[in-house]
């Protein structure tokens, strides 16, 4: 997965329910978000709510060129009304050289086409929501599950301040109010975390706690 930072500019194609949820959450997480929407009513609805809204059809390569898509490190194709429009928009982004493209697939067949044309991350709406994807593309999280009461469990890369230290030494719980539940080292079995667990740069952490506090930890370098 392409590593991101919270000041990355993100291009979102389509402002239906999925695209709107992703765009608004990415904006809330601190990203500058530009959206391209071909429906004039929807485009106008989101003016002022995200950084920039372009009224246009992203399946038209000239719209992608005019938006200077090549300057974005991340793009999300959230078109849900047409497989053809989705594929054409994604192909335009691939041709523009956007390094991390996420796209919503409407069917397994659609997903296979997106994969073949070079889309890096394919999202199935029955398994992922715009809000969850926003967290995945917006930080160090590798997986994200949020519950109704504002509690989340995530899989994430370790922040720099934890690397080379035990959990007791880095004091993640007292600093951030979240709990490192477990640690997975490459080639090793998952182990439940204890205060003496030492974290390396290549480990994966399983962290639980209030969503807002996990976001604060994930924002750390």
Secondary structure, DSSP 4 states (H G I P E B T S, - for coil): -----TT-EEEEE--SHHHHHHHHHHHHTT-EEEEEES-HHHHHHTBTTBSEEEES-TTSHHHHHHTTGGG-SEEEE---S-HHHHHHHHHHHHHHT-SEEEEEESSHHHHHHHHHHT-SEEEETTT--HHHHHHHHHSSEEEEEE-TTSEEEEEEEPPGGGTTSBHHHHTHHHHHS-EEEEEE-TTS--EE--TTPBP-TT-EEEEEEEHHHHHHHHT--
